[in-house]
Amino acid sequence: MRKLLLLITILLSPSIAFAHEGHGGVGLFHHFVDLAPALGLLVVIAAGLMWVKNRK
């Protein structure tokens, strides 16, 4: 679990949140709005799995 949290932290860190080439320079991660529903679904699934695991 610790490695998973570390991986998530690294993936969501600002160091990778720059615009890719072709958008006129470095900027905030402009595709976040596109990915937000998928990230929200991932959070809901993870919370559900943790709830089921701790329920037993």
C-alpha positions, 0 to 999 in steps of 0.5 A: 500500500505504501508503494501505491501511495508513493506512485500516486503521489509521484504521478500527480506531482506538479513536476509532470503536470506541464503542457506537452510540446505543441501548445506554445510552451510550459503551462499547467496540465490542461488535460486535467478537465478531460481526465477528471471523470476518470480520476473520480471514478478511480477514487470511487472504486478504490474507496469501495474496495477499501470499504468492502475489505474493511467490512469483513 
